[in-house]
């Protein structure tokens, strides 16, 4: 009672590069509908950028302010109308795929232009597909989920997801004091552990950027601007953690990742959409953070 429960993803088909599914990896067949405000969708935008898939998979960004009708396609700063299906709302993509769909419409969505339906709406699946399924049609074969590190990455994800990624939501949307306190306690206990871990190494796993880092970063980049105040996760800020803050700056400065961060979308989405938490819909001006300064982590292994 009083706990936030996340909805299961409805569409879980896979794009493959070996002919083992009805969705083969092809140039210009698939399209990503995403939000720069949503941390789950943000991860798919990041890996699309890092894998240089812009010419392979198109992207349309939705209006960051979601109302009672859901995610909308409108023209504005950093978001546009839908050029593929001319949908007004993302819910139309869900209905086109399953007329009986009654769940909550979420981003991201990977759309199949050939069959005119959603392939997948799980950010976990889409990230893994972008990581490897399109290697034959892109020159970038960087692997953010290398086989040798998968056990460690999966174990780290089992910590990051419930305590941090979803933990901020469990705190922010809690409707009972004890539920809120439990979520916040777990959140900061895990952040404290990561602070210690990152005092000895540059990345979460191994000596390279991996999927584990791409899962943590979207939460950290939103933390001081949104989760600290809006979701009452206010024991400490990320800037108060020397290693986590240095790590955040390090990832932000990594190969065009900064290009995927739109703080205006992030703040307007949370503060204007969650009227049950912020009924006056006031968007804070701060915080003033400079993530472009030297992060000082180059010498860590």
Legacy VTK file of the C-alpha trace (Angstrom):
# vtk DataFile Version 3.0
C-alpha trace
ASCII
DATASET POLYDATA
POINTS 301 float
0.000 0.000 0.000
1.262 3.449 -0.906
3.940 2.056 -3.225
4.620 3.039 -6.844
4.394 0.011 -9.166
5.808 0.263 -12.692
3.816 -1.202 -15.572
5.225 -4.137 -17.542
6.179 -3.433 -21.155
3.574 -4.662 -23.642
5.546 -5.237 -26.850
8.732 -7.294 -26.739
9.572 -8.349 -30.309
13.234 -8.393 -31.354
15.144 -7.051 -34.323
17.909 -9.491 -35.274
20.749 -9.570 -37.783
20.713 -13.326 -38.423
17.253 -13.912 -39.922
15.926 -15.530 -36.746
12.950 -13.184 -36.375
10.341 -11.466 -38.517
12.158 -8.206 -37.843
15.524 -8.266 -39.652
17.940 -5.393 -39.167
17.522 -3.071 -42.136
18.407 0.529 -42.906
15.500 2.980 -42.658
12.930 0.359 -41.656
12.712 1.153 -37.955
11.899 4.412 -36.227
12.341 5.569 -32.651
9.718 7.618 -30.857
11.312 8.993 -27.704
11.340 11.729 -25.102
14.446 13.618 -24.052
12.761 14.163 -20.687
12.183 10.499 -19.800
15.263 8.731 -18.368
14.213 5.375 -19.835
13.872 6.795 -23.343
17.005 8.899 -22.886
19.087 5.722 -22.659
17.935 4.577 -26.102
18.714 8.005 -27.568
22.217 7.839 -26.090
23.071 4.432 -27.505
21.587 5.345 -30.896
24.022 8.280 -30.862
27.027 6.288 -29.653
26.439 3.527 -32.210
26.094 6.114 -35.005
22.659 4.828 -35.983
21.193 8.187 -36.991
21.220 7.257 -40.692
19.820 3.789 -39.940
17.035 4.529 -37.443
15.050 7.775 -37.543
13.978 9.657 -34.420
11.076 11.864 -33.445
11.030 13.504 -30.017
7.662 14.076 -28.333
6.533 17.181 -26.472
8.110 16.923 -22.998
4.917 18.134 -21.297
2.519 15.197 -21.048
-1.140 15.925 -20.309
-4.186 13.693 -19.704
-4.062 12.631 -23.368
-0.504 11.383 -23.037
2.669 11.974 -25.028
1.966 14.302 -27.964
3.630 15.146 -31.258
3.837 18.918 -31.571
6.270 21.410 -33.021
8.436 23.166 -30.481
12.021 23.649 -29.287
13.625 20.217 -29.549
10.456 18.302 -30.469
8.355 17.928 -33.612
5.229 16.562 -35.181
5.323 12.954 -36.378
6.664 12.838 -39.960
6.168 9.088 -40.377
2.565 8.313 -39.439
1.306 11.840 -38.729
0.043 10.685 -35.351
-1.053 13.425 -32.983
-0.441 11.275 -29.906
1.785 8.303 -29.222
-1.290 6.406 -28.055
-2.247 6.105 -31.726
0.824 3.941 -32.315
-0.284 1.649 -29.493
-3.836 1.408 -30.855
-2.542 0.755 -34.387
-0.532 -2.167 -33.022
-3.148 -3.523 -30.625
-6.679 -2.057 -30.794
-7.398 -3.656 -27.407
-4.454 -2.058 -25.614
-5.620 -0.539 -22.327
-2.347 0.113 -20.526
-0.362 3.278 -19.960
1.340 4.657 -23.062
5.075 4.957 -22.481
8.258 5.977 -24.280
10.437 4.820 -25.927
8.750 3.056 -28.838
10.552 1.283 -31.664
8.253 1.400 -34.708
8.374 -0.849 -37.783
7.576 1.288 -40.832
7.136 -1.782 -43.044
4.517 -3.568 -40.934
3.177 -0.324 -39.423
3.293 -1.493 -35.836
5.318 -1.288 -32.644
8.183 -3.741 -32.474
9.160 -3.020 -28.896
8.456 -0.520 -26.118
11.002 -1.818 -23.612
14.012 0.446 -23.185
16.005 -2.558 -21.960
15.367 -4.487 -25.179
15.813 -1.487 -27.464
19.172 -0.669 -25.874
20.408 -4.235 -26.411
19.142 -4.280 -30.015
20.813 -0.970 -30.820
24.020 -2.285 -29.260
24.410 -5.267 -31.593
21.588 -5.987 -34.035
22.540 -3.239 -36.497
26.311 -3.803 -36.571
26.167 -4.941 -40.191
24.523 -1.722 -41.335
26.571 0.710 -39.278
30.316 1.206 -39.206
30.351 1.483 -35.428
30.754 -1.874 -33.717
31.442 -0.632 -30.195
30.045 -3.135 -27.706
28.495 -1.753 -24.527
27.401 -5.207 -23.373
30.525 -7.326 -24.014
30.148 -11.023 -23.327
33.115 -11.121 -20.951
31.486 -8.491 -18.697
27.833 -9.501 -18.936
27.671 -11.260 -15.582
29.072 -8.211 -13.789
26.921 -5.800 -15.804
23.759 -7.786 -15.063
24.569 -7.901 -11.363
25.142 -4.142 -11.305
21.837 -3.569 -13.110
20.079 -5.592 -10.401
21.359 -3.006 -7.930
20.963 0.171 -9.986
17.448 -0.418 -11.279
15.396 -1.000 -8.101
17.376 1.233 -5.758
18.273 4.181 -8.022
16.559 4.247 -11.453
13.181 3.201 -10.074
14.078 4.163 -6.519
13.648 7.885 -7.157
10.151 7.195 -8.498
9.290 4.965 -5.563
10.202 7.857 -3.309
8.576 10.578 -5.389
5.263 8.827 -5.915
4.971 7.241 -2.471
1.722 8.067 -0.726
2.717 6.862 2.736
5.552 8.140 4.927
7.086 4.743 5.683
7.066 3.743 2.015
8.808 7.001 1.104
11.414 6.627 3.845
12.176 3.044 2.828
12.739 4.053 -0.789
14.915 7.065 0.075
17.001 5.057 2.544
17.707 2.369 -0.063
18.448 5.024 -2.687
21.093 6.819 -0.663
22.590 3.626 0.734
23.231 2.496 -2.838
24.528 5.909 -3.913
26.948 5.760 -0.969
28.158 2.351 -2.151
28.685 3.614 -5.695
30.547 6.647 -4.364
33.011 4.280 -2.726
33.252 2.069 -5.811
33.949 5.026 -8.084
36.767 6.224 -5.845
38.820 3.334 -7.241
37.683 3.034 -10.855
36.553 5.262 -13.679
33.519 3.226 -14.787
31.120 0.928 -12.988
32.360 -2.244 -14.694
35.748 -2.975 -16.193
37.839 -0.328 -17.919
35.261 0.900 -20.417
31.881 2.543 -20.743
29.210 -0.173 -20.567
25.447 -0.522 -20.434
25.648 -0.236 -16.648
26.947 3.329 -16.982
24.312 4.151 -19.592
21.641 3.037 -17.128
22.972 5.085 -14.231
23.737 8.309 -16.115
20.131 9.317 -17.024
19.158 9.195 -13.350
22.226 11.094 -12.175
21.835 13.862 -14.765
18.283 14.487 -13.517
19.002 14.132 -9.832
19.961 17.590 -8.599
17.577 19.379 -10.984
14.532 17.199 -10.358
14.696 14.258 -7.972
16.377 16.120 -5.115
13.482 18.561 -4.680
10.556 17.348 -6.782
10.766 13.725 -5.567
12.028 14.632 -2.051
15.273 12.692 -2.521
17.039 15.378 -0.537
19.469 13.768 1.866
22.316 14.710 -0.457
22.782 16.038 -3.982
24.999 14.358 -6.557
27.261 17.407 -6.446
27.836 16.554 -2.757
29.440 13.242 -3.791
32.939 13.975 -5.143
33.311 10.704 -7.049
29.744 10.438 -8.340
29.833 14.060 -9.476
33.169 13.569 -11.219
31.772 10.413 -12.816
28.662 12.306 -13.963
30.822 14.957 -15.627
33.006 12.254 -17.167
30.045 10.499 -18.821
28.507 13.826 -19.876
31.704 14.724 -21.730
31.961 11.320 -23.439
31.492 11.242 -27.256
28.429 13.378 -27.955
26.453 12.258 -24.885
25.983 15.927 -23.967
24.087 16.312 -27.250
21.372 14.003 -25.886
20.798 15.996 -22.694
18.051 18.620 -22.807
17.618 20.068 -19.333
14.755 22.296 -20.452
12.773 19.216 -21.544
13.677 17.405 -18.340
12.590 20.149 -15.958
9.453 21.162 -17.847
8.332 17.535 -18.084
8.553 16.769 -14.387
7.448 20.094 -12.950
4.607 20.718 -15.429
3.343 17.163 -15.796
3.204 15.957 -12.182
0.566 18.355 -10.937
-0.253 16.058 -8.005
3.270 16.789 -6.719
3.656 20.344 -8.060
0.111 21.774 -8.317
1.288 25.323 -9.057
3.415 24.042 -11.962
6.346 26.310 -11.124
9.562 25.273 -12.885
12.692 26.083 -10.860
15.433 28.105 -12.510
18.347 26.154 -11.033
20.495 24.408 -10.221
23.522 26.052 -11.803
25.801 23.139 -12.702
28.759 23.218 -15.074
29.320 19.677 -16.294
31.890 20.786 -18.860
34.631 21.417 -16.305
37.461 18.916 -15.935
36.232 15.751 -14.275
39.698 14.574 -13.124
39.031 10.866 -13.623
41.363 10.150 -16.533
43.941 8.425 -14.320
41.485 5.950 -12.810
41.615 2.498 -14.355
LINES 1 302
301 0 1 2 3 4 5 6 7 8 9 10 11 12 13 14 15 16 17 18 19 20 21 22 23 24 25 26 27 28 29 30 31 32 33 34 35 36 37 38 39 40 41 42 43 44 45 46 47 48 49 50 51 52 53 54 55 56 57 58 59 60 61 62 63 64 65 66 67 68 69 70 71 72 73 74 75 76 77 78 79 80 81 82 83 84 85 86 87 88 89 90 91 92 93 94 95 96 97 98 99 100 101 102 103 104 105 106 107 108 109 110 111 112 113 114 115 116 117 118 119 120 121 122 123 124 125 126 127 128 129 130 131 132 133 134 135 136 137 138 139 140 141 142 143 144 145 146 147 148 149 150 151 152 153 154 155 156 157 158 159 160 161 162 163 164 165 166 167 168 169 170 171 172 173 174 175 176 177 178 179 180 181 182 183 184 185 186 187 188 189 190 191 192 193 194 195 196 197 198 199 200 201 202 203 204 205 206 207 208 209 210 211 212 213 214 215 216 217 218 219 220 221 222 223 224 225 226 227 228 229 230 231 232 233 234 235 236 237 238 239 240 241 242 243 244 245 246 247 248 249 250 251 252 253 254 255 256 257 258 259 260 261 262 263 264 265 266 267 268 269 270 271 272 273 274 275 276 277 278 279 280 281 282 283 284 285 286 287 288 289 290 291 292 293 294 295 296 297 298 299 300
